Amino acid sequence: MCICINCLYVHNCSTYQYIKQQHQEIHKVIISRFNPINTVINVNLYNNYKRVQLDWDIVECLSFIDKPGYWKEQENL
């Protein structure tokens, strides 16, 4: 699971936006980007009936600042 959903920078983070693109999610254009320090991305491969799927998650980040539920608070902005 991606740790970003509980991070203060979730809405401005360039790395999180990249992960969302890998999941092919539609997202808002963000003018100001935050570039985190030393992120660790985990990519899991799943083989489902002759189709390989990738699951991307950020599992470690030195810029992480805990703010539980912040992604939900700002979802409608």
Biopython code that builds the backbone (N, CA, C, O; Angstrom):
import numpy as np
from Bio.PDB.StructureBuilder import StructureBuilder

atoms = [
    (1, "MET", "N", (0.844, -1.179, 0.000)),
    (1, "MET", "CA", (0.000, 0.000, 0.000)),
    (1, "MET", "C", (0.890, 1.243, 0.000)),
    (1, "MET", "O", (1.914, 1.295, 0.681)),
    (2, "CYS", "N", (0.483, 2.214, -0.759)),
    (2, "CYS", "CA", (1.233, 3.460, -0.878)),
    (2, "CYS", "C", (1.094, 4.297, 0.401)),
    (2, "CYS", "O", (-0.019, 4.549, 0.861)),
    (3, "ILE", "N", (2.210, 4.718, 0.962)),
    (3, "ILE", "CA", (2.184, 5.509, 2.192)),
    (3, "ILE", "C", (1.698, 6.931, 1.955)),
    (3, "ILE", "O", (1.389, 7.645, 2.909)),
    (4, "CYS", "N", (1.628, 7.344, 0.722)),
    (4, "CYS", "CA", (1.338, 8.738, 0.372)),
    (4, "CYS", "C", (-0.031, 9.223, 0.826)),
    (4, "CYS", "O", (-0.212, 10.419, 1.054)),
    (5, "ILE", "N", (-0.987, 8.332, 0.959)),
    (5, "ILE", "CA", (-2.322, 8.784, 1.330)),
    (5, "ILE", "C", (-2.345, 9.423, 2.714)),
    (5, "ILE", "O", (-3.282, 10.152, 3.040)),
    (6, "ASN", "N", (-1.334, 9.161, 3.526)),
    (6, "ASN", "CA", (-1.248, 9.765, 4.854)),
    (6, "ASN", "C", (-0.125, 10.785, 4.956)),
    (6, "ASN", "O", (0.408, 11.014, 6.042)),
    (7, "CYS", "N", (0.240, 11.400, 3.833)),
    (7, "CYS", "CA", (1.339, 12.369, 3.826)),
    (7, "CYS", "C", (0.819, 13.776, 3.552)),
    (7, "CYS", "O", (-0.108, 13.963, 2.764)),
    (8, "LEU", "N", (1.413, 14.744, 4.196)),
    (8, "LEU", "CA", (1.069, 16.150, 4.015)),
    (8, "LEU", "C", (1.268, 16.611, 2.580)),
    (8, "LEU", "O", (0.575, 17.523, 2.129)),
    (9, "TYR", "N", (2.197, 16.002, 1.854)),
    (9, "TYR", "CA", (2.534, 16.442, 0.497)),
    (9, "TYR", "C", (1.800, 15.686, -0.611)),
    (9, "TYR", "O", (2.123, 15.872, -1.784)),
    (10, "VAL", "N", (0.840, 14.854, -0.283)),
    (10, "VAL", "CA", (0.210, 13.967, -1.258)),
    (10, "VAL", "C", (-0.331, 14.697, -2.487)),
    (10, "VAL", "O", (-0.269, 14.147, -3.587)),
    (11, "HIS", "N", (-0.848, 15.894, -2.344)),
    (11, "HIS", "CA", (-1.473, 16.600, -3.465)),
    (11, "HIS", "C", (-0.487, 17.371, -4.332)),
    (11, "HIS", "O", (-0.834, 17.796, -5.434)),
    (12, "ASN", "N", (0.736, 17.555, -3.847)),
    (12, "ASN", "CA", (1.737, 18.315, -4.588)),
    (12, "ASN", "C", (2.965, 17.500, -4.966)),
    (12, "ASN", "O", (3.890, 18.033, -5.579)),
    (13, "CYS", "N", (2.992, 16.252, -4.623)),
    (13, "CYS", "CA", (4.186, 15.420, -4.776)),
    (13, "CYS", "C", (4.353, 14.921, -6.216)),
    (13, "CYS", "O", (3.460, 14.281, -6.772)),
    (14, "SER", "N", (5.482, 15.218, -6.792)),
    (14, "SER", "CA", (5.753, 14.791, -8.176)),
    (14, "SER", "C", (5.869, 13.268, -8.284)),
    (14, "SER", "O", (5.444, 12.688, -9.283)),
    (15, "THR", "N", (6.428, 12.628, -7.286)),
    (15, "THR", "CA", (6.575, 11.173, -7.330)),
    (15, "THR", "C", (5.218, 10.490, -7.213)),
    (15, "THR", "O", (4.961, 9.504, -7.904)),
    (16, "TYR", "N", (4.354, 10.998, -6.355)),
    (16, "TYR", "CA", (3.014, 10.423, -6.228)),
    (16, "TYR", "C", (2.228, 10.604, -7.529)),
    (16, "TYR", "O", (1.481, 9.712, -7.931)),
    (17, "GLN", "N", (2.392, 11.742, -8.182)),
    (17, "GLN", "CA", (1.725, 11.963, -9.462)),
    (17, "GLN", "C", (2.220, 10.946, -10.503)),
    (17, "GLN", "O", (1.440, 10.445, -11.313)),
    (18, "TYR", "N", (3.505, 10.658, -10.469)),
    (18, "TYR", "CA", (4.067, 9.641, -11.368)),
    (18, "TYR", "C", (3.432, 8.272, -11.099)),
    (18, "TYR", "O", (3.077, 7.560, -12.038)),
    (19, "ILE", "N", (3.289, 7.907, -9.836)),
    (19, "ILE", "CA", (2.679, 6.627, -9.471)),
    (19, "ILE", "C", (1.231, 6.579, -9.963)),
    (19, "ILE", "O", (0.785, 5.553, -10.476)),
    (20, "LYS", "N", (0.505, 7.675, -9.811)),
    (20, "LYS", "CA", (-0.871, 7.720, -10.303)),
    (20, "LYS", "C", (-0.912, 7.516, -11.815)),
    (20, "LYS", "O", (-1.814, 6.851, -12.323)),
    (21, "GLN", "N", (0.042, 8.073, -12.529)),
    (21, "GLN", "CA", (0.104, 7.875, -13.975)),
    (21, "GLN", "C", (0.354, 6.409, -14.309)),
    (21, "GLN", "O", (-0.205, 5.891, -15.275)),
    (22, "GLN", "N", (1.184, 5.741, -13.524)),
    (22, "GLN", "CA", (1.453, 4.326, -13.756)),
    (22, "GLN", "C", (0.194, 3.489, -13.543)),
    (22, "GLN", "O", (0.018, 2.450, -14.180)),
    (23, "HIS", "N", (-0.667, 3.937, -12.658)),
    (23, "HIS", "CA", (-1.953, 3.270, -12.433)),
    (23, "HIS", "C", (-2.992, 3.736, -13.448)),
    (23, "HIS", "O", (-4.138, 3.287, -13.417)),
    (24, "GLN", "N", (-2.603, 4.620, -14.331)),
    (24, "GLN", "CA", (-3.449, 5.185, -15.375)),
    (24, "GLN", "C", (-4.678, 5.872, -14.808)),
    (24, "GLN", "O", (-5.777, 5.753, -15.348)),
    (25, "GLU", "N", (-4.479, 6.593, -13.711)),
    (25, "GLU", "CA", (-5.557, 7.351, -13.104)),
    (25, "GLU", "C", (-5.563, 8.767, -13.683)),
    (25, "GLU", "O", (-4.514, 9.333, -13.986)),
    (26, "ILE", "N", (-6.732, 9.308, -13.825)),
    (26, "ILE", "CA", (-6.858, 10.694, -14.262)),
    (26, "ILE", "C", (-6.625, 11.571, -13.041)),
    (26, "ILE", "O", (-7.135, 11.286, -11.958)),
    (27, "HIS", "N", (-5.861, 12.629, -13.216)),
    (27, "HIS", "CA", (-5.583, 13.515, -12.102)),
    (27, "HIS", "C", (-5.571, 14.969, -12.550)),
    (27, "HIS", "O", (-5.458, 15.275, -13.737)),
    (28, "LYS", "N", (-5.692, 15.853, -11.567)),
    (28, "LYS", "CA", (-5.657, 17.284, -11.837)),
    (28, "LYS", "C", (-4.248, 17.710, -12.210)),
    (28, "LYS", "O", (-3.267, 17.090, -11.797)),
    (29, "VAL", "N", (-4.160, 18.769, -12.991)),
    (29, "VAL", "CA", (-2.860, 19.343, -13.304)),
    (29, "VAL", "C", (-2.429, 20.165, -12.100)),
    (29, "VAL", "O", (-3.167, 21.028, -11.625)),
    (30, "ILE", "N", (-1.244, 19.892, -11.620)),
    (30, "ILE", "CA", (-0.730, 20.602, -10.453)),
    (30, "ILE", "C", (0.376, 21.538, -10.902)),
    (30, "ILE", "O", (1.352, 21.108, -11.518)),
    (31, "ILE", "N", (0.223, 22.816, -10.594)),
    (31, "ILE", "CA", (1.203, 23.814, -11.009)),
    (31, "ILE", "C", (2.467, 23.706, -10.166)),
    (31, "ILE", "O", (3.574, 23.637, -10.700)),
    (32, "SER", "N", (2.300, 23.693, -8.874)),
    (32, "SER", "CA", (3.428, 23.618, -7.960)),
    (32, "SER", "C", (3.683, 22.160, -7.586)),
    (32, "SER", "O", (2.777, 21.475, -7.110)),
    (33, "ARG", "N", (4.883, 21.691, -7.794)),
    (33, "ARG", "CA", (5.212, 20.304, -7.462)),
    (33, "ARG", "C", (6.247, 20.276, -6.336)),
    (33, "ARG", "O", (7.142, 21.117, -6.252)),
    (34, "PHE", "N", (6.084, 19.286, -5.490)),
    (34, "PHE", "CA", (7.042, 19.016, -4.431)),
    (34, "PHE", "C", (7.854, 17.809, -4.859)),
    (34, "PHE", "O", (7.280, 16.785, -5.230)),
    (35, "ASN", "N", (9.164, 17.903, -4.816)),
    (35, "ASN", "CA", (10.043, 16.795, -5.172)),
    (35, "ASN", "C", (10.599, 16.161, -3.900)),
    (35, "ASN", "O", (11.472, 16.736, -3.250)),
    (36, "PRO", "N", (10.105, 14.994, -3.547)),
    (36, "PRO", "CA", (10.526, 14.350, -2.303)),
    (36, "PRO", "C", (11.950, 13.811, -2.379)),
    (36, "PRO", "O", (12.540, 13.678, -3.451)),
    (37, "ILE", "N", (12.467, 13.513, -1.211)),
    (37, "ILE", "CA", (13.838, 13.015, -1.080)),
    (37, "ILE", "C", (13.807, 11.510, -0.821)),
    (37, "ILE", "O", (13.061, 11.024, 0.030)),
    (38, "ASN", "N", (14.627, 10.791, -1.569)),
    (38, "ASN", "CA", (14.855, 9.350, -1.356)),
    (38, "ASN", "C", (13.583, 8.528, -1.193)),
    (38, "ASN", "O", (13.327, 7.961, -0.131)),
    (39, "THR", "N", (12.802, 8.471, -2.244)),
    (39, "THR", "CA", (11.616, 7.620, -2.216)),
    (39, "THR", "C", (11.990, 6.202, -2.661)),
    (39, "THR", "O", (12.887, 6.003, -3.481)),
    (40, "VAL", "N", (11.290, 5.249, -2.107)),
    (40, "VAL", "CA", (11.459, 3.849, -2.502)),
    (40, "VAL", "C", (10.124, 3.394, -3.087)),
    (40, "VAL", "O", (9.091, 3.429, -2.419)),
    (41, "ILE", "N", (10.169, 2.967, -4.343)),
    (41, "ILE", "CA", (8.980, 2.522, -5.042)),
    (41, "ILE", "C", (9.013, 1.005, -5.161)),
    (41, "ILE", "O", (10.008, 0.420, -5.589)),
    (42, "ASN", "N", (7.920, 0.388, -4.781)),
    (42, "ASN", "CA", (7.776, -1.057, -4.860)),
    (42, "ASN", "C", (6.834, -1.370, -6.030)),
    (42, "ASN", "O", (5.725, -0.839, -6.094)),
    (43, "VAL", "N", (7.271, -2.221, -6.940)),
    (43, "VAL", "CA", (6.441, -2.622, -8.072)),
    (43, "VAL", "C", (6.214, -4.126, -7.983)),
    (43, "VAL", "O", (7.158, -4.914, -8.045)),
    (44, "ASN", "N", (4.951, -4.511, -7.839)),
    (44, "ASN", "CA", (4.586, -5.920, -7.787)),
    (44, "ASN", "C", (4.061, -6.354, -9.144)),
    (44, "ASN", "O", (3.303, -5.633, -9.792)),
    (45, "LEU", "N", (4.468, -7.520, -9.556)),
    (45, "LEU", "CA", (4.005, -8.098, -10.819)),
    (45, "LEU", "C", (3.000, -9.194, -10.522)),
    (45, "LEU", "O", (3.243, -10.068, -9.691)),
    (46, "TYR", "N", (1.863, -9.138, -11.212)),
    (46, "TYR", "CA", (0.834, -10.149, -11.057)),
    (46, "TYR", "C", (0.542, -10.763, -12.422)),
    (46, "TYR", "O", (0.298, -10.045, -13.392)),
    (47, "ASN", "N", (0.567, -12.053, -12.493)),
    (47, "ASN", "CA", (0.278, -12.773, -13.732)),
    (47, "ASN", "C", (-1.139, -13.327, -13.626)),
    (47, "ASN", "O", (-1.387, -14.312, -12.930)),
    (48, "ASN", "N", (-2.059, -12.676, -14.327)),
    (48, "ASN", "CA", (-3.462, -13.079, -14.290)),
    (48, "ASN", "C", (-3.905, -13.561, -15.661)),
    (48, "ASN", "O", (-4.168, -12.756, -16.554)),
    (49, "TYR", "N", (-3.984, -14.850, -15.821)),
    (49, "TYR", "CA", (-4.496, -15.435, -17.068)),
    (49, "TYR", "C", (-3.832, -14.845, -18.310)),
    (49, "TYR", "O", (-4.482, -14.212, -19.142)),
    (50, "LYS", "N", (-2.554, -15.061, -18.411)),
    (50, "LYS", "CA", (-1.751, -14.632, -19.565)),
    (50, "LYS", "C", (-1.632, -13.119, -19.701)),
    (50, "LYS", "O", (-1.254, -12.619, -20.761)),
    (51, "ARG", "N", (-1.944, -12.406, -18.663)),
    (51, "ARG", "CA", (-1.815, -10.946, -18.671)),
    (51, "ARG", "C", (-1.032, -10.536, -17.431)),
    (51, "ARG", "O", (-1.374, -10.922, -16.313)),
    (52, "VAL", "N", (0.011, -9.757, -17.636)),
    (52, "VAL", "CA", (0.822, -9.294, -16.517)),
    (52, "VAL", "C", (0.333, -7.911, -16.095)),
    (52, "VAL", "O", (0.178, -7.017, -16.927)),
    (53, "GLN", "N", (0.094, -7.747, -14.809)),
    (53, "GLN", "CA", (-0.315, -6.463, -14.262)),
    (53, "GLN", "C", (0.741, -5.969, -13.293)),
    (53, "GLN", "O", (1.372, -6.755, -12.587)),
    (54, "LEU", "N", (0.924, -4.662, -13.269)),
    (54, "LEU", "CA", (1.873, -4.039, -12.356)),
    (54, "LEU", "C", (1.120, -3.243, -11.303)),
    (54, "LEU", "O", (0.147, -2.555, -11.613)),
    (55, "ASP", "N", (1.569, -3.338, -10.067)),
    (55, "ASP", "CA", (1.005, -2.543, -8.980)),
    (55, "ASP", "C", (2.127, -1.711, -8.380)),
    (55, "ASP", "O", (3.077, -2.261, -7.823)),
    (56, "TRP", "N", (2.026, -0.391, -8.489)),
    (56, "TRP", "CA", (3.062, 0.540, -8.062)),
    (56, "TRP", "C", (2.690, 1.147, -6.708)),
    (56, "TRP", "O", (1.555, 1.584, -6.513)),
    (57, "ASP", "N", (3.647, 1.176, -5.772)),
    (57, "ASP", "CA", (3.429, 1.792, -4.465)),
    (57, "ASP", "C", (4.712, 2.455, -3.983)),
    (57, "ASP", "O", (5.809, 1.941, -4.200)),
    (58, "ILE", "N", (4.563, 3.594, -3.331)),
    (58, "ILE", "CA", (5.695, 4.224, -2.650)),
    (58, "ILE", "C", (5.673, 3.692, -1.223)),
    (58, "ILE", "O", (4.694, 3.878, -0.499)),
    (59, "VAL", "N", (6.749, 3.034, -0.823)),
    (59, "VAL", "CA", (6.780, 2.379, 0.479)),
    (59, "VAL", "C", (7.690, 3.082, 1.480)),
    (59, "VAL", "O", (7.644, 2.800, 2.678)),
    (60, "GLU", "N", (8.519, 4.002, 0.979)),
    (60, "GLU", "CA", (9.410, 4.739, 1.873)),
    (60, "GLU", "C", (9.741, 6.082, 1.248)),
    (60, "GLU", "O", (9.911, 6.187, 0.034)),
    (61, "CYS", "N", (9.831, 7.112, 2.088)),
    (61, "CYS", "CA", (10.136, 8.454, 1.602)),
    (61, "CYS", "C", (10.665, 9.286, 2.768)),
    (61, "CYS", "O", (10.011, 9.389, 3.806)),
    (62, "LEU", "N", (11.837, 9.874, 2.601)),
    (62, "LEU", "CA", (12.404, 10.688, 3.677)),
    (62, "LEU", "C", (11.661, 12.006, 3.866)),
    (62, "LEU", "O", (11.812, 12.650, 4.904)),
    (63, "SER", "N", (10.870, 12.415, 2.895)),
    (63, "SER", "CA", (10.110, 13.657, 3.005)),
    (63, "SER", "C", (8.732, 13.455, 3.626)),
    (63, "SER", "O", (7.992, 14.422, 3.812)),
    (64, "PHE", "N", (8.381, 12.226, 3.944)),
    (64, "PHE", "CA", (7.064, 11.906, 4.477)),
    (64, "PHE", "C", (6.803, 12.659, 5.778)),
    (64, "PHE", "O", (7.606, 12.610, 6.710)),
    (65, "ILE", "N", (5.657, 13.363, 5.827)),
    (65, "ILE", "CA", (5.176, 13.999, 7.061)),
    (65, "ILE", "C", (3.766, 13.465, 7.289)),
    (65, "ILE", "O", (2.872, 13.675, 6.469)),
    (66, "ASP", "N", (3.580, 12.784, 8.394)),
    (66, "ASP", "CA", (2.328, 12.099, 8.689)),
    (66, "ASP", "C", (1.169, 13.085, 8.891)),
    (66, "ASP", "O", (1.219, 13.960, 9.755)),
    (67, "LYS", "N", (0.148, 12.919, 8.087)),
    (67, "LYS", "CA", (-1.104, 13.669, 8.228)),
    (67, "LYS", "C", (-2.225, 12.728, 7.776)),
    (67, "LYS", "O", (-2.714, 12.837, 6.652)),
    (68, "PRO", "N", (-2.629, 11.804, 8.654)),
    (68, "PRO", "CA", (-3.609, 10.788, 8.297)),
    (68, "PRO", "C", (-4.899, 11.383, 7.720)),
    (68, "PRO", "O", (-5.466, 12.330, 8.265)),
    (69, "GLY", "N", (-5.340, 10.807, 6.614)),
    (69, "GLY", "CA", (-6.585, 11.211, 5.982)),
    (69, "GLY", "C", (-6.526, 12.487, 5.169)),
    (69, "GLY", "O", (-7.559, 12.934, 4.669)),
    (70, "TYR", "N", (-5.345, 13.098, 5.014)),
    (70, "TYR", "CA", (-5.238, 14.360, 4.291)),
    (70, "TYR", "C", (-5.676, 14.230, 2.837)),
    (70, "TYR", "O", (-6.263, 15.169, 2.298)),
    (71, "TRP", "N", (-5.417, 13.115, 2.192)),
    (71, "TRP", "CA", (-5.819, 12.916, 0.804)),
    (71, "TRP", "C", (-7.331, 13.038, 0.652)),
    (71, "TRP", "O", (-7.815, 13.531, -0.367)),
    (72, "LYS", "N", (-8.074, 12.596, 1.652)),
    (72, "LYS", "CA", (-9.538, 12.637, 1.614)),
    (72, "LYS", "C", (-10.057, 14.054, 1.862)),
    (72, "LYS", "O", (-11.033, 14.476, 1.241)),
    (73, "GLU", "N", (-9.409, 14.788, 2.768)),
    (73, "GLU", "CA", (-9.815, 16.157, 3.095)),
    (73, "GLU", "C", (-9.737, 17.062, 1.872)),
    (73, "GLU", "O", (-10.596, 17.924, 1.688)),
    (74, "GLN", "N", (-8.737, 16.880, 1.049)),
    (74, "GLN", "CA", (-8.487, 17.758, -0.084)),
    (74, "GLN", "C", (-9.027, 17.216, -1.406)),
    (74, "GLN", "O", (-8.836, 17.836, -2.452)),
    (75, "GLU", "N", (-9.698, 16.072, -1.367)),
    (75, "GLU", "CA", (-10.130, 15.377, -2.574)),
    (75, "GLU", "C", (-11.002, 16.233, -3.483)),
    (75, "GLU", "O", (-10.894, 16.117, -4.704)),
    (76, "ASN", "N", (-11.842, 17.067, -2.949)),
    (76, "ASN", "CA", (-12.790, 17.830, -3.745)),
    (76, "ASN", "C", (-12.322, 19.237, -4.089)),
    (76, "ASN", "O", (-13.101, 20.028, -4.621)),
    (77, "LEU", "N", (-11.093, 19.560, -3.805)),
    (77, "LEU", "CA", (-10.583, 20.903, -4.140)),
    (77, "LEU", "C", (-10.222, 21.001, -5.601)),
    (77, "LEU", "O", (-9.778, 22.054, -6.058)),
]
sb = StructureBuilder()
sb.init_structure("model")
sb.init_model(0)
sb.init_chain("A")
sb.init_seg("    ")
for serial, (resi, resn, name, xyz) in enumerate(atoms, 1):
    if name == "N":
        sb.init_residue(resn, " ", resi, " ")
    sb.init_atom(name, np.array(xyz, "f"), 0.0, 1.0, " ", f" {name:<3s}", serial, name[0])
structure = sb.get_structure()
